[in-house]
Amino acid sequence: MRFQHNMASYLYNNFRITPDKTGVFEYAKVSYPVRYGKISEIRTDDHIFQFNLNGELKFVRSLAENWPHPGEWLKRTMANDWIYYASDNYSKSYDLIGEYYLPCFSYSDNPFTHRRPFMQMAVCDAVRSLNCLIEKLKSVEVSSFPQNIRVFIDSIIRNDEQVLSDKANRFHEILGGWTSVLPPDVRHVDYEVIPINIADGCLYKCGFCSVKNNHDFTVRSQRNIKHQILALKSFYGIDSVNYCSIFLGQHDGLHAGIDLIEFSALTAWECFDFKNSLMKTPRLFLFGSVDALLGADEKMFNRIDRLPYRTIINLGLESFDQETLDFLQKPTPASSVKKAFHRMVDINNCYENIDLTANFIISKDLPPAHIDSIIENCSYFSPGNCTKGSLYLSLLGNSLDTHDIMKVLVKIKKGQSFPAFLYLIQRL
């Protein structure tokens, strides 16, 4: 069949090929599917496949009648995980997590949704659909195709399921392991962030934490960090133009100190050429501990504020109630948690390019004073004193059902001036 050009798309048999689709370049909160940066697409009778600029599968949706909803998609991460973007109830999703979609992970379930998309046949078929597409593309005679189409098809064929799995292993080798959890604020860039590990382990080893490791807190060397950045630059390749944000991990990047933070942020800025990224508003994400925050002086935040990023630091506070902190086996006194929270508000008010947010635990097993202590300490601040900052609530185990979670969330939302959302544990 003759290869037909139709505006920006090309038709061949049952393939509609669109090699350069331009999305939006500013992250936004919208109630419909959005693609950021530039992608390429192949539409068949059965599926819509969307690829990054390296020809690696990024999104897929089935066109079959048993696909759950036309506004819902599967996304593949650089770690080769699958995430299903559910859109059941826009207002409920936004109330829960601050987004108009609800991510459902292939490696764990969200405890506050009954959706189990990876148990549905159409979703499972879509996850396994890439190699079938590649086999079809291999049989296509491409000699008469335009050069850009031939290059695009070849890049897809070279990135089959096994290759993508191998690349994910390489990704984790570069970092020195999995990024077990991303800061909740990374949702603001749809989790499209380049991770760079500047320290390993954490200070506390809290008893409740499910993402901690056994490493003592140690900082990486500048040489190690630069090696990561250069290797990641090669790994992301030409698709790095679709990124403008970094996560300096692992669990307490703030405690690594300003010299290492500044070195890492500026080295990444130059290496990835974020100044010329397609995406706007570069962001720098960090975790921070109570002690890291209380030990940081104004000079540190002055230097962070001058970095060419909007910096968002997520603090693990967990509770203002001492009995709850003891139950959680978190070795920080309630007085330090309260002091850190007040410091968080002060920094948010003083620095234009810094935003600190805080994590708290929720569970039916916690002491009764815990939730009241959150409301009491947060309500101390009037809306005019809270120009920035959000609260994230982490569910401890599966101790609450959806109805109970909503009751707790609504109670906290009504009781103070800060936006409050549930914390999704997403890895990379």
Number of C-alpha atoms within 10 A of each C-alpha: 6 9 13 13 14 11 7 10 16 18 17 14 11 11 16 19 22 21 24 18 16 12 13 14 16 12 17 13 14 11 15 11 13 12 14 20 22 20 24 21 24 21 19 16 11 14 18 18 22 23 23 21 23 19 23 23 25 20 23 25 27 26 17 12 10 11 18 18 14 13 15 20 22 23 21 18 17 23 19 19 15 20 21 24 19 21 23 16 12 17 14 16 19 16 18 23 20 20 22 23 26 25 22 22 22 14 11 10 16 16 17 17 12 9 16 14 21 19 10 13 12 18 21 12 14 21 20 11 18 19 16 10 17 18 12 10 16 13 8 11 9 16 8 10 15 12 10 11 17 15 14 20 19 16 16 21 20 15 20 19 19 11 13 18 16 13 17 20 16 17 23 15 12 21 22 13 13 16 20 16 17 25 26 27 22 21 18 14 20 13 18 18 23 22 21 23 23 29 23 21 19 21 18 16 19 16 13 15 13 12 12 17 14 9 11 13 19 14 19 14 12 15 9 13 24 18 14 22 24 15 16 22 18 12 18 19 13 12 17 21 19 23 23 26 28 23 27 26 26 28 30 28 27 28 25 20 16 19 11 21 22 16 15 20 21 15 17 24 20 10 13 24 15 22 15 11 18 18 21 18 16 19 23 23 27 25 25 26 25 21 17 18 18 15 13 14 10 9 10 16 17 15 13 21 18 15 19 17 22 18 23 21 26 29 27 19 24 22 26 27 21 19 17 21 24 16 13 18 15 20 13 18 16 20 11 15 23 19 14 22 22 15 15 22 19 14 18 19 16 12 14 13 18 24 23 24 26 23 22 20 22 23 19 15 11 16 15 12 14 22 23 16 15 20 19 15 15 21 16 12 15 12 12 7 13 17 13 18 23 18 24 26 24 18 21 18 11 12 13 18 12 12 10 14 21 17 11 16 21 15 14 24 17 13 17 19 21 22 17 23 24 23 21 24 17 20 17 20
